[in-house]
């Protein structure tokens, strides 16, 4: 029933996992000898760390959505138990609440 959404989520999960691996690799790179260059690189690493945290949060949300699909609970509001509008799920496949419960 939600095969297309699951495929989209799995594709996004693979994409995010690759991006997080690249960020991890860049953050582990050796610092340059020059102090000014080190400061610049460390600032960049701080920004990358923030981006990585956002990506990891999205990965967690995607995995939870895929688990709900596997459990037959996908598309059901976690708060009121009503169905989540399919248009909402198309726009936000990781949604756990219906529009009424988000307000």
C-alpha positions as CSV (number, residue, x, y, z in Angstrom):
1,X,0.0,0.0,0.0
2,X,2.8,2.4,0.8
3,X,5.5,0.8,-1.4
4,X,6.2,4.0,-3.3
5,X,6.7,6.0,-0.1
6,X,8.9,3.2,1.3
7,X,11.1,3.3,-1.8
8,X,11.4,7.1,-1.6
9,X,12.3,6.9,2.1
10,X,14.9,4.1,1.4
11,X,16.4,6.2,-1.4
12,X,16.6,9.2,0.9
13,X,18.1,7.1,3.7
14,X,20.9,5.9,1.4
15,X,21.6,9.4,0.2
16,X,21.7,10.8,3.8
17,X,23.9,7.9,5.0
18,X,26.4,8.7,2.2
19,X,26.4,12.4,3.1
20,X,26.9,11.7,6.8
21,X,29.9,9.4,5.9
22,X,31.4,12.2,3.8
23,X,31.0,14.7,6.7
24,X,32.5,12.2,9.1
25,X,35.5,11.8,6.8
26,X,36.0,15.5,6.4
27,X,35.7,16.1,10.1
28,X,38.5,13.6,10.7
29,X,40.9,15.2,8.3
30,X,44.1,16.5,9.7
31,X,44.3,20.1,10.7
32,X,46.8,22.3,8.7
33,X,49.9,23.5,10.5
34,X,49.0,27.2,10.1
35,X,47.0,28.5,13.1
36,X,44.8,30.8,11.0
37,X,44.0,27.9,8.6
38,X,43.2,25.7,11.6
39,X,40.8,28.3,13.0
40,X,39.0,28.5,9.6
41,X,38.9,24.7,9.3
42,X,37.5,24.4,12.9
43,X,34.8,26.9,12.1
44,X,33.9,24.9,9.1
45,X,33.8,21.7,11.2
46,X,31.4,23.3,13.6
47,X,29.1,24.1,10.7
48,X,29.5,20.6,9.4
49,X,28.7,19.2,12.8
50,X,25.4,21.1,12.8
51,X,24.5,19.8,9.4
52,X,25.4,16.3,10.4
53,X,23.1,16.5,13.4
54,X,20.2,17.5,11.1
55,X,20.9,14.7,8.7
56,X,21.1,12.2,11.6
57,X,17.8,13.4,12.9
58,X,16.2,12.9,9.5
59,X,17.8,9.4,9.2
60,X,16.1,8.6,12.6
61,X,12.8,9.9,11.4
62,X,13.0,7.9,8.1
63,X,13.9,4.7,10.0
64,X,10.9,5.2,12.3
65,X,8.6,5.7,9.3
66,X,9.9,2.6,7.6
67,X,9.3,0.7,10.8
68,X,5.8,2.0,11.0
69,X,5.2,0.8,7.4
70,X,6.6,-2.6,8.3
71,X,4.4,-2.7,11.4
72,X,1.2,-1.6,9.6
73,X,1.0,1.6,11.7
74,X,2.1,4.0,9.0
75,X,-0.4,6.7,8.2
76,X,-2.1,6.6,11.6
77,X,-1.8,9.7,13.8
78,X,0.3,8.9,16.9
79,X,-1.8,11.3,19.0
80,X,-5.5,10.8,18.0
81,X,-5.3,7.5,16.0
82,X,-7.1,8.9,12.9
83,X,-5.7,8.4,9.5
84,X,-3.1,11.0,8.3
85,X,-4.2,12.6,5.0
86,X,-2.3,10.9,2.1
87,X,-1.5,14.3,0.7
88,X,0.3,15.1,4.0
89,X,2.2,11.8,3.8
90,X,3.2,12.5,0.2
91,X,4.5,16.0,1.2
92,X,6.1,14.8,4.5
93,X,6.6,11.0,4.5
94,X,7.9,11.0,8.0
95,X,4.8,12.6,9.5
96,X,3.5,11.0,12.7
97,X,0.6,13.4,13.4
98,X,-2.4,14.4,11.3
99,X,-2.9,18.1,10.5
100,X,-5.4,18.6,13.4
101,X,-3.0,17.3,16.0
102,X,0.0,19.4,14.7
103,X,-1.9,22.6,15.5
